[in-house]
Amino acid sequence: MNRATKNKASKRVVEAMNEIENEPHAPIDYIHSDNDSGFLNEPMTTWYDTHKIRITRSRPHHWQRQPI
């Protein structure tokens, strides 16, 4: 699932995540992101904890380490 946001403000990212979560699909088990600050900040970590979602992230310059 993906969503475009106007910017990386945590408010926009949290809104997009809530939209995705409310769509009919398999439950979100974990989120894998790059090291972008839009996904690694206090409002987002609170959201992950509240929704019991694990977060994993990529290592810089290691494209082969992406989840499948």
Secondary structure, DSSP 4 states (H G I P E B T S, - for coil): -----SS--HHHHHHHHHHHHHSSSSPP-EEEE-S-TTTSSHHHHHHHHHTT-EEEEPPTT-GGG---
